[in-house]
Amino acid sequence: MLTGIDYTEVISEPEEPKSIGNSSTLPQDMKDLEKIEEILLALTEQTCYRLRKHQLLAHTVGVQIKNKDFKMYSHQKSLSTDTDSTKIIYETAKKILKEMFQGEPIRLIGIKVDKLTTKEKQQLSLFDTPRNEKQQKLDQTLDKLKEKYGYDAVTRAGKMNIDEMMDFKD
């Protein structure tokens, strides 16, 4: 190994992600909070899909926005229990967005989940309800349909128009 060349085999194991997120630069500056929330839903759905694909749960949700002057804002909240539920993560992200949004035109929006853990290490909650179990089954069914027929095969009604406007891919 005189010339810096090493012929030993590289052994690499993929690491679990430390965070999972998604962001999108908008095709035009947006001030309409409802439209911004629709985009946030699409980003959340993709993020949670990837979270479930890795069989991970998130404890923290963060939202990032950039205004027309490229000033960046980001806030995050911890969840009461670790989850991979699109509904729970979206509701939290929406609250964060409403706290940050000042009515100014938005150029970019993003979501990130972190403090990830595996389901085996999850701290069990006494408050798991049949509603949470229904939501888990719904998310799992949607994931299976996306795996079988493609990511765009099934979409939530709240983001139908956004999928056409934005070019979201898995």
C-alpha positions in Angstrom: 0.0 0.0 0.0 2.8 2.4 -0.8 0.8 4.5 -3.4 -2.3 4.9 -1.2 -4.2 2.1 -3.0 -5.9 -0.4 -0.6 -7.2 -3.5 -2.2 -9.1 -4.8 0.9 -12.9 -5.2 0.4 -15.1 -2.3 1.5 -17.7 -3.6 3.9 -20.5 -1.1 4.3 -23.8 -1.5 6.1 -26.5 1.1 5.4 -27.2 3.2 8.5 -30.7 4.0 9.7 -31.7 7.6 8.9 -31.4 10.1 11.7 -34.2 12.2 10.2 -36.5 12.0 7.3 -38.0 15.0 5.5 -39.1 16.6 2.4 -39.3 20.1 1.1 -40.5 21.8 -2.1 -39.8 25.1 -3.7 -43.1 26.4 -4.9 -43.8 27.2 -8.6 -44.8 30.7 -7.4 -44.9 32.6 -4.2 -48.0 31.7 -2.2 -50.0 33.5 0.5 -53.0 31.3 0.6 -52.7 29.3 3.8 -55.1 26.6 2.6 -53.0 25.9 -0.5 -49.8 25.9 1.6 -51.5 23.4 3.9 -52.3 21.2 0.9 -48.7 21.2 -0.1 -47.7 20.4 3.5 -50.1 17.4 3.4 -48.4 16.1 0.2 -45.0 16.5 1.8 -46.1 14.9 5.0 -47.6 12.0 3.2 -44.3 11.3 1.4 -42.3 11.7 4.6 -44.5 9.3 6.6 -44.5 6.8 3.7 -40.7 6.8 3.9 -40.8 6.6 7.7 -43.0 3.5 7.5 -40.8 2.0 4.7 -37.8 2.2 7.1 -40.1 0.8 9.9 -39.3 3.8 12.1 -41.3 6.1 14.4 -40.8 9.8 14.9 -40.8 11.8 18.1 -40.3 15.3 16.7 -41.9 17.2 13.8 -40.3 20.2 12.3 -41.6 22.6 9.6 -39.5 25.0 7.6 -40.7 27.9 5.4 -38.8 30.4 3.3 -40.4 33.7 2.3 -40.0 35.6 -1.0 -37.0 37.4 0.4 -35.3 34.0 1.2 -35.6 34.5 4.9 -35.9 31.0 6.5 -38.1 30.1 9.5 -38.3 26.7 11.2 -40.0 25.4 14.3 -40.4 22.0 15.7 -42.6 20.2 18.3 -42.2 17.0 20.2 -45.0 14.5 20.0 -46.5 12.9 23.2 -45.8 9.4 21.7 -43.6 8.1 18.8 -45.6 7.6 15.7 -45.5 7.0 11.9 -49.1 8.2 11.4 -49.6 10.6 8.5 -52.6 12.1 10.3 -50.9 12.8 13.6 -47.7 14.1 12.0 -49.7 16.3 9.6 -51.9 17.7 12.3 -48.8 18.6 14.3 -47.1 20.1 11.2 -50.2 22.2 10.4 -50.2 23.6 14.0 -46.6 24.6 13.6 -47.2 26.2 10.2 -50.1 28.3 11.6 -47.9 29.5 14.4 -45.1 30.5 12.0 -47.2 31.9 9.1 -47.3 35.7 9.0 -49.3 36.1 5.8 -46.2 36.8 3.7 -45.6 35.1 0.4 -44.0 31.7 0.9 -41.4 30.4 -1.6 -40.5 27.1 0.0 -42.1 24.7 2.5 -40.6 21.6 4.2 -41.3 19.1 6.8 -38.8 16.9 8.8 -39.3 14.2 11.4 -36.5 13.2 13.7 -35.6 11.6 17.0 -36.4 8.4 15.2 -36.8 5.0 16.9 -37.7 1.5 15.8 -41.0 0.0 16.6 -39.2 -2.5 18.9 -37.8 0.3 21.0 -41.1 2.2 21.1 -42.4 3.2 24.5 -45.9 1.9 24.6 -48.7 4.3 25.3 -51.6 3.6 27.6 -53.7 5.8 25.3 -53.6 3.8 22.1 -57.2 3.8 21.0 -59.1 1.9 18.4 -59.0 5.2 16.4 -55.2 5.0 16.3 -55.3 1.4 15.3 -57.8 2.3 12.4 -55.4 5.0 11.3 -52.5 2.6 11.3 -54.5 0.1 9.2 -55.4 2.9 6.8 -51.8 4.0 6.4 -50.6 0.4 5.9 -53.3 -0.2 3.2 -52.4 3.0 1.4 -48.7 2.0 1.5 -49.5 -1.4 0.1 -51.5 0.1 -2.8 -48.7 2.5 -3.5 -46.2 -0.3 -3.5 -48.3 -2.4 -5.9 -49.6 0.2 -8.3 -47.2 3.1 -7.9 -46.9 6.0 -5.6 -49.5 8.2 -7.4 -52.1 5.4 -7.7 -53.9 6.6 -4.5 -54.0 10.1 -3.2 -55.8 12.0 -0.5 -58.6 14.3 -1.5 -56.9 17.2 0.3 -54.0 17.2 -2.1 -55.5 16.2 -5.4 -54.9 19.6 -7.0 -51.4 19.9 -5.5 -50.2 16.7 -7.2 -51.0 18.2 -10.6 -49.3 21.6 -9.8 -46.2 20.1 -8.1 -44.2 17.2 -9.5 -44.0 15.0 -6.4 -42.1 11.8 -6.7 -41.2 9.1 -4.1 
